[in-house]
Amino acid sequence: MRVVLAGYNVDSQVIAELKRNSPPRDDVTPETLSASYARISRDPRPADELRAAARQEVERARRSNQSIIFKMGHHSVAEHAVFNFDIIGISRLALEEVEKFRLCSYTEKSQRYIKLGDDFVIPEEVRRAGLERVFLKTIRGQNAFYHELYDMLRPHLFNKYKELAANPKNHPALEGWAKEDARYAVSLATQGQVGLTANARNLELLVRRFAAKDLAEVRELGSRVAALAREVAPSIILFVEATDFDARTGRELEESVRSLVVEKGKTGVKTASRPGKGEEPVILAEATLDGDDRIVAALLHSSTAMSYEHCLKRTRWLSPADKARVVKAALGYMEFHDFPPREFEYADLTFSLILSASCFAQLKRHRMATLTAQDYDPTLGATVPPSVEAVGAGSEFKTLIARTNETYAALRPKAGAAAAYVLTNAHRRRALLKVNVRELYHISRLREDPSAQWEIREIVGRMSALARKAMPLSCLLLGGKEDYPAVYRKIFGVDPKSRPPGYIK
């Protein structure tokens, strides 16, 4: 066996310095990796020799890439080329579009940990509509209130949690809680930044999708990303124009649906801190009916030589105690950082949610789930953090939301989708989240922990409670990281780390 480190990400400034101090060369491109790995399937030479050949004949490697991707349709070879982008000064609204791509990697500036300034994006659509003045007035009012809120919330939280505040090491956490609640007042136009890592195949998809978007900021971002990537690797970033599928499907689907549904008249805007009466923010819309049985059957299938059909039939004959024994055997050695075996992916749950932009920003990071959402809708109201009410700023917060809604209503006819830039992190949208049980464990561990932000902790806590009712066996160990030892002791009667080999109850 030989294992060769074929390449790794290097800061572009390092590459530029190396190029300045070396003779001119054409092989400083990830295209040679794509081309050489594409040849592995048909060329018997070792991979390192194929890479050496590709570096010696870069133009031939580029022609090979184009032929394999364009003519043969083998787009997977482009996945061997990886790019890193600093995306700076982008709005939170546009960041939602960037982070829809589940096979890319992101690290985003956090509004929970960093105190915000007054930086925001002024959409091109708002400028063209001649509504910049009202937009700026609203955004500046939101930002001023953010700073006022932070100044009220910080001492309130230090006083509320005096024991924590007594230790200076806890001060950043307490200040973070003040920041995360104050940020509900700021807009989706607020600037952020993100580190993006993507292979060429996913980057090309991102660029193509962005070309079809309604927001000018997103289209411009796609153009800039494409230009930079194609400068380095022209042979593997090929399909960048908007397609009819991306550009027209959404609009024509809306038109088709509009004729099939009756829209209720919108008589006003709510500013309650909860969804309207009778409408729960978390509903288990659908779940695999025999989810526990299907997971037990999948565990039997992996542990025997039986067909899955036979395993499922056999599972239905088992007693509840025997089924529990199988699930406990699968989960018994888990630590808080472990996740159930892959067999737990064979049962699904779909949740209907109403949540704020602040909460959605965290939920969207769970990219292995299936998440779709409607536009932000002022008629769903706004989420008012309990701490804002506690410091006596609830009424002022709701007044700010009402003024924001007025600006949104003024922008919408002329600025279209760009009117959403003025909405705040408190504004809500409807979302549909589908997860398998294994992914729900990941979400639960992270988002039900006391360190998680309060709103997503509430949302995911309700999801877990509903999941336990639907699939009590498979969801035995749902819960946050800090609570995991107690949950484990309740099920197994021992601490997670003290269970002896072979111990199953």
GIURUR-V922470 format. One record per residue. RES is the residue in three letters. PHI is phi in whole degrees, -180 to 180 (NA if undefined). Layout:
BEGIN
((RES,PHI) (RES,PHI))
END
This chain:
BEGIN
((MET,NA) (ARG,-127) (VAL,-124) (VAL,-118) (LEU,-76) (ALA,-79) (GLY,176) (TYR,-163) (ASN,-65) (VAL,-130) (ASP,-55) (SER,-61) (GLN,-68) (VAL,-64) (ILE,-61) (ALA,-62) (GLU,-66) (LEU,-63) (LYS,-67) (ARG,-65) (ASN,-99) (SER,-130) (PRO,-62) (PRO,-56) (ARG,-150) (ASP,-101) (ASP,-91) (VAL,-87) (THR,-157) (PRO,-73) (GLU,-61) (THR,-67) (LEU,-67) (SER,-60) (ALA,-66) (SER,-68) (TYR,-70) (ALA,-63) (ARG,-81) (ILE,-57) (SER,-67) (ARG,-129) (ASP,-116) (PRO,-75) (ARG,-66) (PRO,-59) (ALA,-60) (ASP,-68) (GLU,-71) (LEU,-64) (ARG,-66) (ALA,-62) (ALA,-65) (ALA,-66) (ARG,-67) (GLN,-75) (GLU,-130) (VAL,-64) (GLU,-63) (ARG,-66) (ALA,-62) (ARG,-66) (ARG,-63) (SER,-64) (ASN,-58) (GLN,-62) (SER,-66) (ILE,-68) (ILE,-78) (PHE,-80) (LYS,-82) (MET,-90) (GLY,77) (HIS,-91) (HIS,-69) (SER,-63) (VAL,-65) (ALA,-70) (GLU,-72) (HIS,-81) (ALA,-100) (VAL,-121) (PHE,-125) (ASN,-121) (PHE,-126) (ASP,-89) (ILE,-114) (ILE,-119) (GLY,73) (ILE,-100) (SER,-73) (ARG,-64) (LEU,-66) (ALA,-70) (LEU,-61) (GLU,-62) (GLU,-71) (VAL,-60) (GLU,-88) (LYS,-78) (PHE,-89) (ARG,-74) (LEU,-100) (CYS,-100) (SER,-121) (TYR,-136) (THR,-134) (GLU,-112) (LYS,-57) (SER,-94) (GLN,-81) (ARG,-84) (TYR,-107) (ILE,-114) (LYS,-72) (LEU,-78) (GLY,-95) (ASP,-129) (ASP,-85) (PHE,-153) (VAL,-93) (ILE,-101) (PRO,-62) (GLU,-58) (GLU,-64) (VAL,-70) (ARG,-61) (ARG,-63) (ALA,-78) (GLY,72) (LEU,-114) (GLU,-63) (ARG,-64) (VAL,-68) (PHE,-62) (LEU,-63) (LYS,-61) (THR,-68) (ILE,-64) (ARG,-66) (GLY,-66) (GLN,-63) (ASN,-65) (ALA,-63) (PHE,-68) (TYR,-56) (HIS,-67) (GLU,-63) (LEU,-61) (TYR,-59) (ASP,-65) (MET,-85) (LEU,-73) (ARG,-59) (PRO,-65) (HIS,-60) (LEU,-72) (PHE,-65) (ASN,-76) (LYS,-66) (TYR,-115) (LYS,-61) (GLU,-64) (LEU,-66) (ALA,-64) (ALA,-64) (ASN,-103) (PRO,-56) (LYS,-64) (ASN,-89) (HIS,-61) (PRO,-58) (ALA,-66) (LEU,-65) (GLU,-64) (GLY,-63) (TRP,-64) (ALA,-66) (LYS,-65) (GLU,-69) (ASP,-86) (ALA,-65) (ARG,-67) (TYR,-60) (ALA,-87) (VAL,-91) (SER,-89) (LEU,-76) (ALA,-82) (THR,-55) (GLN,-75) (GLY,-137) (GLN,-149) (VAL,-148) (GLY,-95) (LEU,-116) (THR,-121) (ALA,-149) (ASN,-79) (ALA,-62) (ARG,-65) (ASN,-73) (LEU,-66) (GLU,-62) (LEU,-62) (LEU,-58) (VAL,-63) (ARG,-66) (ARG,-66) (PHE,-63) (ALA,-63) (ALA,-101) (LYS,-78) (ASP,-73) (LEU,-83) (ALA,-61) (GLU,-61) (VAL,-71) (ARG,-62) (GLU,-64) (LEU,-60) (GLY,-60) (SER,-64) (ARG,-67) (VAL,-62) (ALA,-61) (ALA,-62) (LEU,-68) (ALA,-69) (ARG,-71) (GLU,-64) (VAL,-92) (ALA,-140) (PRO,-67) (SER,-85) (ILE,-122) (ILE,-115) (LEU,-109) (PHE,-98) (VAL,-119) (GLU,-85) (ALA,-63) (THR,-97) (ASP,-60) (PHE,-59) (ASP,-75) (ALA,-83) (ARG,-111) (THR,-58) (GLY,-59) (ARG,-66) (GLU,-72) (LEU,-65) (GLU,-61) (GLU,-65) (SER,-66) (VAL,-71) (ARG,-57) (SER,-77) (LEU,-102) (VAL,-123) (VAL,-103) (GLU,-87) (LYS,-76) (GLY,-65) (LYS,-96) (THR,-97) (GLY,177) (VAL,-119) (LYS,-83) (THR,-133) (ALA,-71) (SER,-87) (ARG,-135) (PRO,-60) (GLY,-59) (LYS,-57) (GLY,87) (GLU,-116) (GLU,-78) (PRO,-74) (VAL,-132) (ILE,-130) (LEU,-81) (ALA,-76) (GLU,-162) (ALA,-152) (THR,-56) (LEU,-59) (ASP,-111) (GLY,-57) (ASP,-59) (ASP,-63) (ARG,-68) (ILE,-71) (VAL,-61) (ALA,-62) (ALA,-65) (LEU,-67) (LEU,-63) (HIS,-60) (SER,-75) (SER,-108) (THR,-136) (ALA,-107) (MET,-81) (SER,-69) (TYR,-64) (GLU,-59) (HIS,-66) (CYS,-62) (LEU,-67) (LYS,-63) (ARG,-64) (THR,-59) (ARG,-69) (TRP,-87) (LEU,-71) (SER,-76) (PRO,-54) (ALA,-66) (ASP,-68) (LYS,-62) (ALA,-62) (ARG,-63) (VAL,-65) (VAL,-64) (LYS,-65) (ALA,-64) (ALA,-76) (LEU,-106) (GLY,-60) (TYR,-98) (MET,-68) (GLU,-102) (PHE,-63) (HIS,-91) (ASP,-91) (PHE,-126) (PRO,-59) (PRO,-60) (ARG,-63) (GLU,-59) (PHE,-76) (GLU,-86) (TYR,-87) (ALA,-130) (ASP,-119) (LEU,-136) (THR,-118) (PHE,-112) (SER,-96) (LEU,-126) (ILE,-123) (LEU,-150) (SER,-77) (ALA,-61) (SER,-62) (CYS,-73) (PHE,-61) (ALA,-59) (GLN,-88) (LEU,-64) (LYS,-67) (ARG,-75) (HIS,-87) (ARG,-76) (MET,-83) (ALA,-82) (THR,-104) (LEU,-129) (THR,-127) (ALA,-147) (GLN,-83) (ASP,-64) (TYR,-63) (ASP,-129) (PRO,-58) (THR,-71) (LEU,-81) (GLY,87) (ALA,-137) (THR,-87) (VAL,-100) (PRO,-58) (PRO,-55) (SER,-66) (VAL,-66) (GLU,-64) (ALA,-64) (VAL,-92) (GLY,80) (ALA,-105) (GLY,-61) (SER,-64) (GLU,-65) (PHE,-62) (LYS,-67) (THR,-64) (LEU,-61) (ILE,-63) (ALA,-62) (ARG,-67) (THR,-63) (ASN,-63) (GLU,-65) (THR,-65) (TYR,-58) (ALA,-63) (ALA,-74) (LEU,-78) (ARG,-55) (PRO,-63) (LYS,-102) (ALA,-99) (GLY,61) (ALA,-60) (ALA,-69) (ALA,-60) (ALA,-65) (TYR,-57) (VAL,-82) (LEU,-69) (THR,-100) (ASN,-66) (ALA,-84) (HIS,-68) (ARG,-108) (ARG,-146) (ARG,-92) (ALA,-137) (LEU,-122) (LEU,-120) (LYS,-113) (VAL,-135) (ASN,-88) (VAL,-62) (ARG,-62) (GLU,-68) (LEU,-63) (TYR,-60) (HIS,-62) (ILE,-63) (SER,-63) (ARG,-56) (LEU,-79) (ARG,-95) (GLU,-96) (ASP,-73) (PRO,-57) (SER,-76) (ALA,-75) (GLN,-66) (TRP,-61) (GLU,-71) (ILE,-70) (ARG,-64) (GLU,-65) (ILE,-60) (VAL,-70) (GLY,-60) (ARG,-68) (MET,-60) (SER,-63) (ALA,-62) (LEU,-68) (ALA,-66) (ARG,-64) (LYS,-69) (ALA,-76) (MET,-139) (PRO,-62) (LEU,-75) (SER,-65) (CYS,-102) (LEU,-52) (LEU,-109) (LEU,-63) (GLY,148) (GLY,-73) (LYS,-60) (GLU,-67) (ASP,-84) (TYR,-57) (PRO,-57) (ALA,-68) (VAL,-63) (TYR,-63) (ARG,-61) (LYS,-64) (ILE,-85) (PHE,-104) (GLY,80) (VAL,-140) (ASP,-73) (PRO,-54) (LYS,-88) (SER,-109) (ARG,-73) (PRO,-75) (PRO,-57) (GLY,81) (TYR,-82) (ILE,-138) (LYS,-111))
END
